[in-house]
Amino acid sequence: MVRVREYVRANGTKVREHSRWAAGARREMTTLAVIALVVVGFAGTSGAGSADGSGKQAPRPRSTVYPVKFANWDKPRPRPTPTASYPIPWDRGH
């Protein structure tokens, strides 16, 4: 980007300091952005395998059978055991 210093026009109008695109830079940036989008688009649809390069296809999702049940979901859980064998003073009286 080109930095334009503050100046006064011939008709007396004061122009503040600002920056602007260099000549032709907007067109070049647009061309670069389009090329980058095309590359990203083709990279995502190549179908060459997994992202890690191992060539293995990612597992396909299976249909869900309702109601969903987990192993041992209906068995009661054991009560938690305390991890400290000494009393912990919670009330510090501050």
N, C-alpha and C positions, 0 to 999 in steps of 0.2 A: 504494500500500500504506500502511496505517496503522501507525504505530509505537506500540506499547504499552509504557509505562514500567514499571519494576519496581514491584510493589506487594504488599501483604499482604492476603489474603482475610480475611473475618470469622471463619473458623474457625482462623486463625493460619498458614495455608499461604502460604509465600513464593513469588511468581510472578516469574520472571526477565523481563527486558526482551526483547521479541520484536516481530515485525511480522506483520500478518495482512491478508487481503483486506478491502477496504471492503465495506459492505453492498451486495449486488447486483452487485459487480464480477466475481465468478466467472461468473455467468450472462451478463453482457455480453461478457466475454472469449471465452466458448464460442461465442456467437452470431457474434462477429467472426471467430473462427477458422474456423467453418463457412462463412461467406460467402467468406472468402479462399480456402478450398480449392475451393469451387464456381467462383470466378472463374478460378483457376489451371487447374482441370480443363477448363473451356470454352475457355480461351485456347489450350491445347495441342491441342485437337481441332477447331479452327475450319476448317482446311483452306484458309485464305485465301492461301496461297502460302508463300514462303520467309520466314525469320526477318528478313531485311534489308529486307523490304517491297517488293522489286522485282516481286513477283507471279510470278516464275519458280519452277517446281517444282524441288526438289532432284533430282539425278540418281539413278536407281535402280541398285542394285548388279547387276552381271552375274554369271552363273554362272561358276565357275572351271573351266578346262579343265586337267586334270592330265596329265602333269607340267608344272609351271610352268617356262617358259623365258624368260630375259631376253635382250635384244639383246646380242650379242657375249659371251655368258657362257662360251663354250668357247675363246675366243682367249686366248693368254697375255698377261698384263699386263706392261708395260715396267717395268724396274727403276727404283726411285726414284733421283733425282739429289740429291746433297747441296745444301743451300741456302746453306751457308757455304763460302767459298773459302779459308778460313784454318783452321789446326788449333785445335780447342777443347780446352783442358786440363781433362780430367774429373777426374783425380786431383790434388787440391789439397794433399794431405799434411797435413791437420789432425789 
